[in-house]
Amino acid sequence: VGMLPYRIMEDFQKLRGAFAQYRKDPDDPSIQQEILFYAGVLSHYAGDTAQPLHMTIHFNGWVNGQGEVIKARGIHARFEGEFVRDFIKQADCRPHVTAPVLYDDMHEAIRQAFTTSFAELERVYHLDESGQLKKPDKEALTFGQQRLAHGSSFLAGLWYTAWMTSDRVELPD
């Protein structure tokens, strides 16, 4: 499973606690800085859920039983780095971003974000094998836009839920 789901939950709870402190003392600049820090760290890890290769031991190529890469070595950088950098524009992702959701069950929200991304693993490999990561067609571009929007939408829901539920956090006096 890896540590990513636990890291997302931990950083979500830290942001939620910082929001609770902010509700108590909104003029304290150290609390404001803490919120920015945890929101930023959480954005990194929530964004990682957009990358299907982060959900598997095949994160940088298909591996055999001994963990040795046997096919598609370097796919991680080709998809997440070169493909996104060279072909995906921020403005083109916006239509795929959904409004923030108030998550009732954080464990389920994280599980769903992972499940949705993992379902796209073989598609990333197919795009690589067909050359679509280097010369994408419209379908490949839309896929990349949707993956980035997935991470952005998940993050927006995490931030929104942290804020909306921060009034329930018990702070020490």
C-alpha positions in Angstrom: 0.0 0.0 0.0 2.8 2.4 0.8 2.8 5.4 3.0 1.0 7.9 0.8 -2.6 7.4 2.2 -1.2 7.8 5.8 0.7 10.9 4.9 -2.4 12.5 3.3 -4.4 11.7 6.4 -1.7 13.1 8.7 -1.3 16.3 6.8 -5.0 16.7 6.5 -5.3 16.5 10.2 -2.5 19.0 10.7 -4.2 21.4 8.4 -7.5 20.9 10.1 -5.9 21.6 13.5 -4.2 24.8 12.1 -7.6 25.9 10.8 -9.0 25.3 14.3 -6.3 27.5 15.8 -7.0 30.2 13.1 -10.7 30.2 14.1 -9.5 31.0 17.7 -6.9 33.6 16.8 -7.2 34.7 13.1 -4.7 37.5 13.5 -1.7 35.4 14.6 0.7 35.4 11.7 2.4 32.2 12.8 -0.9 30.3 12.5 -1.4 31.8 9.1 2.0 30.5 8.1 1.3 27.1 9.5 -1.9 26.9 7.4 0.0 27.8 4.3 2.7 25.2 5.1 0.3 22.3 5.7 -1.9 23.3 2.8 1.2 23.3 0.6 2.5 19.9 1.8 -0.9 18.4 1.5 -1.1 19.7 -2.1 2.0 17.7 -3.0 0.7 14.4 -1.6 -2.9 14.9 -2.8 -1.5 15.7 -6.2 0.4 12.4 -6.2 -2.9 10.6 -6.4 -3.3 12.0 -9.9 -0.4 9.8 -11.1 -1.5 6.2 -11.6 2.1 5.0 -11.4 2.2 6.1 -7.8 -0.3 3.4 -6.9 1.8 0.4 -7.9 5.2 -1.4 -7.7 5.3 -0.8 -11.4 5.8 3.0 -10.9 8.8 3.2 -13.2 8.3 0.3 -15.5 6.9 -3.2 -15.3 8.8 -5.2 -12.8 9.3 -9.0 -12.4 9.0 -11.0 -9.2 12.5 -9.8 -8.1 11.5 -6.1 -8.5 13.7 -5.7 -11.6 12.3 -3.4 -14.4 11.7 -5.5 -17.4 9.7 -3.1 -19.6 9.0 0.6 -20.0 11.9 1.8 -17.8 11.6 5.5 -17.2 7.8 5.8 -17.8 7.3 7.7 -14.6 9.3 10.7 -15.8 7.9 10.4 -19.3 4.3 10.7 -18.1 4.6 13.0 -15.0 7.5 15.1 -16.3 7.9 15.4 -20.0 4.3 14.7 -21.1 2.8 17.1 -18.6 5.5 19.8 -19.0 5.5 19.7 -22.8 1.8 19.2 -23.6 -0.6 19.9 -20.7 -1.7 23.4 -20.2 -3.2 24.6 -16.9 -6.2 26.3 -18.6 -7.1 23.1 -20.4 -7.4 21.2 -17.1 -9.9 23.6 -15.6 -13.0 22.3 -17.3 -12.3 18.9 -15.8 -11.9 20.2 -12.2 -14.9 19.5 -10.0 -16.2 21.7 -7.1 -14.9 20.9 -3.7 -16.6 18.1 -1.8 -17.2 17.9 1.9 -15.9 14.4 2.7 -17.9 12.6 5.3 -15.4 9.8 5.6 -11.7 10.7 5.0 -10.5 7.1 4.8 -13.1 6.4 2.1 -12.3 9.6 0.2 -8.6 8.7 0.2 -9.4 5.1 -0.9 -11.6 6.4 -3.7 -8.9 8.8 -4.9 -6.4 5.9 -5.1 -8.9 3.5 -6.6 -9.8 5.9 -9.4 -6.2 6.6 -10.2 -5.1 3.0 -10.1 -7.8 2.1 -12.6 -5.8 4.2 -15.1 -2.5 2.5 -14.7 -2.6 0.3 -17.8 -3.8 3.3 -19.9 -0.6 5.2 -19.0 1.4 2.2 -20.1 -0.6 2.0 -23.3 0.0 5.7 -24.0 3.7 5.1 -23.5 3.9 2.1 -25.8 1.9 3.8 -28.5 4.2 6.9 -28.5 1.3 9.1 -27.2 3.5 10.5 -24.4 5.8 12.0 -27.0 3.3 12.9 -29.7 -0.1 13.0 -28.0 -3.4 13.0 -29.8 -6.5 14.7 -28.4 -7.5 11.6 -26.4 -4.1 11.5 -24.7 -4.2 15.2 -24.0 -7.6 14.9 -22.4 -6.4 12.0 -20.3 -3.5 14.1 -19.0 -5.8 17.0 -18.3 -8.3 14.7 -16.4 -5.5 13.2 -14.3 -4.3 16.6 -13.2 -7.9 17.7 -12.6 -8.4 14.6 -10.4 -5.5 15.7 -8.1 -6.7 19.3 -8.0 -10.3 18.3 -7.3 -9.2 15.9 -4.5 -7.0 18.5 -3.0 -9.8 21.1 -3.1 -12.1 18.6 -1.2 -9.4 18.0 1.4 -8.9 21.7 2.0 -12.6 22.4 2.1 -13.3 19.5 4.5 -10.4 20.6 6.7 -11.9 24.1 7.0 -15.5 23.0 7.3 -14.7 20.5 10.1 -12.1 22.5 11.9 -14.7 24.0 14.2 -15.1 20.5 15.7 -11.4 20.2 16.7 -10.8 20.4 20.5 -7.9 22.7 21.2 -6.0 22.8 24.5 -6.6 25.9 26.6 
